[in-house]
Amino acid sequence: MLLMFKVKNYTSFKNESILDMRATAYVQHPTHVIRVNDKLGLLKTTALYGANASGKSNLISAMFFFEQYIFSQFINKNEKADFESNEIGMKMKLEPFGLSNDTNNASEFDIIFLHNDKQIQYGFECTAKEVLNEWLFINDKKVFERTGTELSFGNKYQRLLGPYKKLPAERLYIAVLEYFLDEEAKKVVLSDFISFFSKEYNVFTEILFESTVKGLAGMVGLSKKLVSNKAYRKKVEHYLRLIDVGIKRLDVQTEIIFDERTGKKKKENVVRTVHDIYDETGNVVGEKLFDLRQESTGTLRFLAYIQNIIEMISNGGVFIVDEMSARLHPLLTKLIVDIFCSSQNKKAQLIFTTHDISLLNNNQFRRDEVVFIDKNERGESSLYALSDLKVREDATFNKDYLQGKYGAIPIFNYDDIMEGELNG
């Protein structure tokens, strides 16, 4: 579960910005909080609002970059020779804030999360060419800190990590440890870290998700579990019937298909949707199979979402989505939010950007669940929660937001628009 994510000097976020998932002391909507202990509660949902180009997608991009940068640095077995000759470069493109004459080109990322009853903090500061600083703490105890290529270790970890001090400037130390530590040491230092990102941390940026959704129609099975696990498939089918798009169930068949890439035939599991056929009086007289590409983009999008959501509600996870409401009816977006906010959800979190103000009300969200992202005249993004503005519990969130009371909305003059239209 996520406690905090921090970004600095990345895309439009010049100054330090922190997405804080810790719940305030508000008593409204108690089911919206995962109670970790008497002192700590974590929000199940955070909705990110703001004008176009305010930086909402940039925040999601930062969360995506952070994960991808880490794991792109992990060393493949055939890279060892290059590693030892210090010839490996970074694979991810870094984009520091570009609208300033400040020569600082170092970006900073930091995360705090809970996993397997441990609190883990990890972060780094880097340029496009080198890692300047890096740190890892477990349960507030230092595992290691790095400045340049110099390392220091916590007392508990000195014996485990001390022998591994060879550190290229461009390589994350955590990637060095993943390659060189033996399995027993990895369990102590890295297993929970890697497990969180591989099993629980799920980021869907709008551009990547659009290509994923379009690709779904050509995929043979969506998730492997959808094909192999009937109980899981029935849960997915339940939600597809619930949203009333005409899908009765999903059909999975093993078929021989022609692979255009290899020019050979092969066996594939093919998923299709099943729809009822009706006669003129409205009676069901049969069934018809539809290829996924025949379904709407919104239906495919919901199908992709709900598979992830079912898994996370069951196993835990952080679902981070850019423009979640795109191509979805507002009631479907509300359904997804309600699933996360329900009392049945004990360990999953949803973070999403949206322009859907039908959700922006005190019946749907606590004040600490609503975060605004705004950009100033210098092109610098910042974020702040509705709870930071000392808004009353009974305020009309969406009306006040559109009136500009909270900021983070487009600013333009209707008179200038009309004058330009008439004069044009």
C-alpha positions in Angstrom: 0.0 0.0 0.0 1.2 3.4 -0.9 1.9 6.1 1.7 3.6 8.7 -0.3 5.2 9.5 -3.7 7.4 12.5 -4.2 8.7 14.0 -7.5 11.0 17.0 -8.1 12.3 18.6 -11.4 10.5 16.2 -13.7 8.4 17.5 -16.7 6.2 20.3 -15.3 7.0 19.6 -11.6 10.0 21.9 -11.0 9.6 22.1 -7.2 9.0 19.2 -4.8 5.5 17.8 -5.0 4.2 15.1 -2.8 1.2 12.8 -3.3 0.2 11.9 0.3 -2.1 8.9 0.7 -2.3 9.1 4.5 -5.8 9.8 5.7 -6.6 12.9 7.8 -8.7 12.7 11.0 -11.9 13.3 9.1 -14.7 11.0 10.3 -16.7 11.1 7.0 -16.8 7.9 4.9 -14.9 5.7 7.3 -15.0 2.8 4.8 -12.8 4.9 2.5 -9.8 4.4 4.8 -7.6 1.3 5.3 -6.8 1.3 8.9 -3.2 0.2 9.4 -3.0 0.8 13.1 -4.4 3.3 15.7 -2.3 6.1 14.3 -2.2 5.4 10.6 -4.9 5.1 8.0 -4.4 5.1 4.3 -6.8 6.4 1.6 -8.4 3.9 -0.7 -8.9 6.4 -3.5 -7.4 9.7 -4.6 -9.0 11.6 -7.5 -6.7 14.1 -9.3 -8.5 17.1 -10.9 -7.1 20.0 -12.9 -7.2 21.8 -16.2 -5.8 20.4 -19.4 -2.0 20.6 -19.4 -2.0 21.3 -15.7 0.3 18.4 -15.0 -2.1 15.5 -14.1 -0.7 13.2 -16.7 2.8 14.3 -15.8 2.3 13.1 -12.3 1.2 9.7 -13.5 4.1 9.7 -16.0 6.5 10.4 -13.0 5.1 7.4 -11.2 5.5 5.3 -14.3 9.0 6.6 -15.0 10.1 5.8 -11.5 9.3 2.2 -11.8 10.5 1.7 -15.3 13.8 3.5 -14.6 14.5 1.2 -11.6 13.9 -2.1 -13.5 15.5 -1.0 -16.7 18.7 -0.8 -14.7 18.5 -4.3 -13.5 21.4 -6.2 -15.0 20.8 -9.1 -17.4 23.2 -12.0 -17.2 24.8 -11.3 -20.5 25.5 -7.7 -19.4 28.1 -8.6 -16.8 31.1 -8.0 -19.0 29.7 -4.6 -20.0 29.0 -3.9 -16.3 32.5 -4.6 -15.3 33.9 -2.4 -18.0 31.4 0.4 -17.0 29.9 0.7 -20.5 26.2 0.3 -19.7 24.1 3.4 -20.1 20.6 4.2 -19.0 17.7 3.1 -21.1 15.0 5.5 -19.9 14.7 9.1 -21.0 14.7 11.7 -18.3 12.8 14.9 -18.8 13.6 17.6 -16.2 11.7 20.8 -16.0 12.4 22.8 -19.2 11.0 26.3 -18.7 13.7 27.7 -16.5 17.2 29.1 -17.0 18.2 27.1 -13.9 21.1 24.8 -14.9 20.0 22.1 -12.4 19.1 19.1 -14.5 18.9 16.6 -11.6 15.5 15.0 -11.0 14.4 13.4 -7.7 11.9 10.6 -6.9 11.0 9.1 -3.6 8.4 6.6 -2.5 7.2 5.1 0.9 5.0 2.0 0.9 3.9 -0.8 3.1 4.4 -4.4 2.0 4.4 -7.6 4.0 4.2 -5.7 7.3 7.3 -3.6 6.4 7.5 0.1 5.7 10.0 0.7 2.9 11.3 4.0 1.6 13.4 4.2 -1.5 14.4 7.1 -3.7 17.1 8.6 -5.9 18.3 11.8 -7.6 19.8 11.5 -11.0 20.6 13.2 -14.2 20.5 11.7 -17.7 24.1 10.5 -17.2 24.5 9.6 -13.6 22.9 8.8 -10.2 23.8 11.5 -7.7 22.1 10.2 -4.6 20.2 7.1 -3.6 18.7 5.7 -0.4 16.8 2.7 1.0 15.2 2.5 4.4 13.2 -0.4 5.9 11.1 0.3 9.0 12.9 3.7 9.3 16.2 1.9 9.6 18.9 2.8 7.0 19.8 0.0 4.6 22.1 2.1 2.5 22.7 5.7 1.4 24.7 6.7 -1.6 26.3 10.1 -2.5 27.9 9.9 -5.9 29.7 6.5 -5.9 30.3 6.6 -2.1 28.2 4.3 0.0 27.2 4.0 3.7 25.2 1.2 5.3 23.0 0.8 8.4 24.5 -1.3 11.1 22.2 -4.2 10.4 23.2 -4.3 6.8 26.9 -3.6 6.9 27.9 -7.3 6.8 25.5 -8.1 3.9 26.3 -5.2 1.7 29.8 -4.1 2.6 31.5 -6.4 0.0 29.6 -4.8 -2.9 31.0 -1.4 -3.2 31.9 -1.3 -6.9 29.4 1.1 -8.3 29.4 2.7 -11.7 28.1 6.3 -11.6 25.3 5.6 -14.1 23.9 2.5 -12.3 21.5 2.4 -9.4 23.0 0.6 -6.4 19.8 -1.4 -5.9 20.3 -2.9 -9.4 23.9 -3.8 -8.4 22.6 -5.6 -5.4 19.9 -7.4 -7.3 22.6 -8.9 -9.6 25.3 -9.7 -7.0 23.6 -10.6 -3.8 23.0 -14.3 -3.0 19.4 -15.5 -2.5 19.5 -15.3 1.2 20.7 -11.7 1.3 18.1 -10.7 -1.4 15.3 -12.0 0.9 16.5 -9.6 3.6 17.2 -6.6 1.5 15.3 -6.7 -1.8 12.5 -9.3 -1.9 9.8 -7.1 -0.5 10.8 -4.2 -2.6 10.7 -6.2 -5.8 7.6 -8.0 -4.8 5.7 -4.7 -4.3 6.5 -3.4 -7.7 6.0 -6.6 -9.6 2.7 -7.5 -7.8 1.1 -4.4 -6.5 2.3 -1.2 -8.3 0.3 -0.9 -11.5 0.5 2.3 -13.6 -1.5 2.9 -16.7 -0.7 6.1 -18.6 -3.2 7.3 -21.1 -1.0 6.8 -24.2 0.1 3.3 -23.2 -3.4 2.3 -22.1 -4.9 3.4 -25.4 -2.5 1.2 -27.3 -3.2 -1.6 -24.8 -7.0 -1.3 -25.2 -6.7 -1.3 -29.0 -4.4 -4.3 -28.7 -6.9 -6.2 -26.6 -9.1 -6.8 -29.6 -6.3 -8.7 -31.2 -5.1 -10.5 -28.2 -6.1 -14.1 -27.8 -6.7 -14.3 -24.1 -6.4 -11.0 -22.3 -5.1 -12.2 -18.9 -4.0 -15.9 -18.5 -6.3 -16.2 -15.5 -9.3 -15.1 -17.6 -8.7 -18.1 -19.8 -7.7 -20.7 -17.2 -9.7 -19.9 -14.1 -13.5 -20.3 -14.5 -14.3 -18.8 -11.0 -12.3 -15.7 -11.9 -13.9 -15.5 -15.3 -17.4 -15.7 -13.7 -16.5 -12.6 -11.6 -15.5 -10.7 -14.7 -18.7 -11.8 -16.4 -20.7 -10.6 -13.4 -19.4 -7.0 -13.8 -19.9 -7.1 -17.6 -23.6 -8.0 -17.1 -23.8 -5.4 -14.4 -22.9 -2.6 -16.7 -25.6 -3.6 -19.2 -23.6 -3.6 -22.5 -25.4 -6.7 -23.7 -22.7 -9.2 -22.9 -24.1 -12.4 -21.4 -20.8 -14.2 -20.8 -17.4 -14.8 -22.2 -16.5 -17.8 -24.4 -13.0 -19.3 -24.5 -12.0 -21.7 -27.2 -8.7 -23.2 -28.3 -8.4 -22.6 -32.0 -5.8 -23.0 -34.8 -4.9 -19.6 -36.2 -2.4 -18.4 -38.8 0.4 -16.3 -37.4 1.2 -13.6 -40.0 4.5 -12.9 -38.3 5.9 -16.4 -38.6 3.8 -17.7 -41.5 2.9 -20.8 -39.5 -0.3 -22.1 -37.8 -0.5 -22.3 -34.1 -2.9 -23.1 -31.2 -4.3 -20.1 -29.4 -6.9 -19.5 -26.7 -9.5 -17.1 -28.2 -11.9 -15.0 -26.0 -15.2 -13.8 -27.5 -18.2 -12.2 -26.0 -21.6 -13.9 -26.0 -24.8 -11.9 -26.8 -28.4 -13.1 -26.9 -30.4 -13.1 -30.1 -34.1 -12.0 -29.9 -37.1 -12.5 -32.0 -39.6 -9.7 -32.9 -41.5 -10.2 -29.7 -38.4 -9.8 -27.5 -37.9 -13.5 -26.7 -34.4 -15.0 -26.5 -34.1 -17.4 -29.4 -30.3 -18.0 -29.5 -26.8 -16.7 -28.9 -24.2 -15.1 -31.1 -20.4 -14.8 -30.5 -18.7 -11.4 -31.1 -15.0 -10.9 -31.6 -13.6 -8.5 -29.0 -12.9 -6.0 -31.8 -16.6 -5.8 -32.4 -17.1 -4.4 -28.9 -16.9 -0.7 -28.2 -13.6 0.9 -27.0 -15.4 1.8 -23.7 -16.4 -1.8 -23.1 -12.9 -3.1 -23.8 -11.5 -0.4 -21.5 -13.8 -1.5 -18.7 -13.0 -5.2 -19.4 -9.3 -4.3 -19.0 -9.9 -2.3 -15.8 -12.1 -4.9 -14.1 -9.6 -7.7 -14.5 -7.0 -5.6 -12.6 -9.5 -4.4 -10.1 -10.7 -7.9 -9.2 -7.2 -9.1 -8.6 -6.3 -6.0 -6.5 -9.3 -6.2 -4.3 -8.5 -9.8 -3.6 -4.7 -9.6 -3.3 -3.9 -5.9 -2.7 -2.4 -3.4 -5.0 -2.2 0.2 -6.2 -4.1 1.0 -9.4 -2.8 4.2 -10.9 -4.7 5.3 -14.0 -4.4 8.4 -16.2 -7.8 9.6 -17.5 -9.7 6.7 -16.1 -13.1 8.1 -17.1 -12.2 8.5 -20.8 -14.7 6.6 -22.9 -16.6 5.4 -19.8 -20.1 6.5 -18.8 -19.9 8.5 -15.5 -21.8 5.7 -13.8 -19.1 3.2 -14.8 -16.4 5.4 -13.4 -18.5 5.8 -10.2 -18.9 2.0 -10.1 -15.1 1.5 -10.2 -14.6 4.1 -7.4 -17.3 2.5 -5.3 -15.7 -0.9 -5.6 -12.5 0.5 -4.2 -14.3 2.5 -1.4 -16.4 -0.5 -0.3 -16.0 -2.1 3.1 -15.1 -5.3 1.2 -11.8 -3.7 0.0 -9.2 -4.2 2.7 -5.9 -3.5 0.9 -6.3 -2.0 -2.6 -5.9 1.7 -3.6 -7.0 3.7 -6.6 -5.2 6.8 -7.9 -6.7 8.4 -11.0 -6.9 11.6 -13.1 -10.3 12.7 -14.3 -12.3 15.6 -15.6 -15.6 14.0 -14.4 -17.1 16.5 -12.0 -20.2 14.3 -11.4 -18.0 12.5 -8.9 -16.8 15.7 -7.2 -19.2 15.8 -4.3 -19.2 15.0 -0.6 -21.3 11.9 -1.0 -18.6 10.4 -3.1 -15.4 11.6 -1.6 -13.8 12.8 1.6 -12.0 16.1 1.3 -8.6 14.4 1.6 -9.5 12.1 -1.3 -9.7 15.0 -3.8 -6.4 16.5 -5.1 -6.0 19.4 -7.5 -3.0 19.9 -9.8 -2.5 23.4 -11.0 0.1 25.2 -13.2 1.3 28.7 -12.6 2.2 31.3 -15.2 5.8 30.0 -15.3 4.6 26.5 -16.3 5.3 25.0 -12.9 2.8 22.3 -11.6 1.9 21.9 -8.0 -0.6 19.7 -6.2 -2.8 20.3 -3.1 -5.7 18.4 -1.5 -9.1 19.8 -1.0 -8.5 19.2 2.7 -5.6 21.7 2.5 -8.0 24.5 1.6 -10.1 24.2 4.8 -13.2 23.5 2.9 -16.4 22.7 4.9 -17.6 19.2 4.9 -21.0 20.2 3.5 -19.6 22.3 0.7 -20.8 21.7 -2.9 -17.4 20.6 -4.3 -18.2 20.5 -8.0 -20.1 23.8 -8.1 -17.4 25.6 -6.1 -14.7 24.0 -8.3 -16.3 25.3 -11.5 -16.6 28.7 -10.0 -12.8 28.8 -9.5 -12.8 28.7 -5.7 -10.3 25.9 -5.6 -8.2 26.9 -8.6 -6.9 24.2 -11.1 -9.4 25.2 -13.8 -8.9 26.7 -17.3 -8.8 30.5 -17.2 -10.2 32.3 -20.3 -12.5 35.3 -21.0 -15.8 34.5 -22.8 -16.1 38.1 -24.0 -12.7 37.9 -25.7 -13.8 34.6 -27.3 -17.0 36.0 -28.6 -15.4 39.2 -29.8 -12.8 37.2 -31.7 -15.4 34.9 -33.2 -17.5 37.9 -34.4 -14.6 39.9 -35.7 -13.2 36.8 -37.5 
